Amino acid sequence: HLHGLCVEKGERIAVREMRAHASRYFHGLPKATVLRRGIMKALTEEEFGRILTGYEKELGLEEPEA
């Protein structure tokens, strides 16, 4: 979703818009408050991705490496 917005609107605007969606996307997930706080600080698509990856690792949700 974020990547498509970056292509369409540019990274700066896309990241800001995606922050607004984050609260709804992650509502009810474990440690969602911590995740949302991190996302609200993200300034780039890459940073947004790192935050999500870190969250997955923290919960043990990342896919095992082959």
N, C-alpha and C positions, 0 to 999 in steps of 0.2 A: 504494500500500500504506500509506504513512504517513498520508495524508489520511483513509483509512478508519479507521485506528486512532485518529486524533485525534477523529473524530466519535464513535466507540464508547467510548473510554476517557478522553478529554481529552488535551490537547496535552502536558502535562508527562509523563504516564505513557507516552503513545505514542512520544514522541521517545526516551525512555530505552529502551523495548522495541526500537525500530527500530535503535538503536545495536548491540544484540546481533545483529541480522540482518546488519548492514553487512559484517562480516568475511566471511561466506559469500557475500553478493551480489557483492562486489568482488574476491574471491580470484582471482588470476591476471591481473588487468587491469594495464595499464601504470600505474606510479606509484600503485598501490593503497594502499601504506603511507601516503603523504601524504594521500590521500583519506580513509582511515579515521581518521587523526589529527584531521583537520578535523571529521569527523562526530562524533567522540567529544566534541568541545567544543560542538556545537550544542545550543542550549537551546529552540529553537522550530522549528516546521514551516517557517517562512519562512527561517530561517537554514540549515536543512538543505537547502532548495531552492537557496539561493544557493551553497552549497558544491558541490552537484552541477552547477549551471550553470557555475561557475568551472572545474570539472574538465573538463566537456565542451569549454569554450572552449580550455582549455590543450591538449587533445588534438586540437583542430580538429574536434570532432564536432557542434558546434551547427549547427542548420539555418540556411541563408542567409535573410536578411530579404528579403521581397518588395518 
